[in-house]
Amino acid sequence: MNKTTIIMACDDNLVFAVANMIIGIKRYCYNDVLKIVIMYDNIQKEEIDKVRSIWLEKIEFKLYSKNDFLKDVGCIGKIKLSDRFGFHLVYAKFYIFNFLKD
């Protein structure tokens, strides 16, 4: 059976929601998950450790900061970036292509 890698992205405002989703995935899809990658920004180490403790062998956190985002998009000229929290995490989804190589 094929196993799935799940990618999520969140900041400190939604870490509780990610934890809740992981609990559900572990309960209902235990045998179908290879790993869960969480792209994050602005989450305290204590929160990361709490979420990771839900499923130690499957959860992997990868930092994706606003600076990483700006490096990825390069020079965007006069385009005004949103000051809204977590806006750059929307673009973390494109890292799924890097994980497909693995």
HUNOR-V664297 format. One record per backbone hydrogen bond with DSSP energy under -1.0 kcal/mol. CO is the residue of the C=O (numbers start at 1). NH is the residue of the N-H. If there is no record, write none. Layout:
CO:NH
CO:NH
This chain:
4:34
6:37
8:39
10:41
11:14
14:18
15:19
16:20
17:21
18:22
19:23
20:24
21:25
22:26
23:27
24:28
25:29
29:32
32:4
35:6
36:60
37:8
38:62
39:10
40:64
44:48
45:49
46:50
47:51
48:52
49:53
51:54
52:55
55:58
55:59
58:36
60:38
62:40
65:69
66:70
67:71
68:72
69:73
70:74
76:79
84:87
86:89
87:90
88:91
89:92
91:94
92:95
93:96
94:97
95:99
96:100
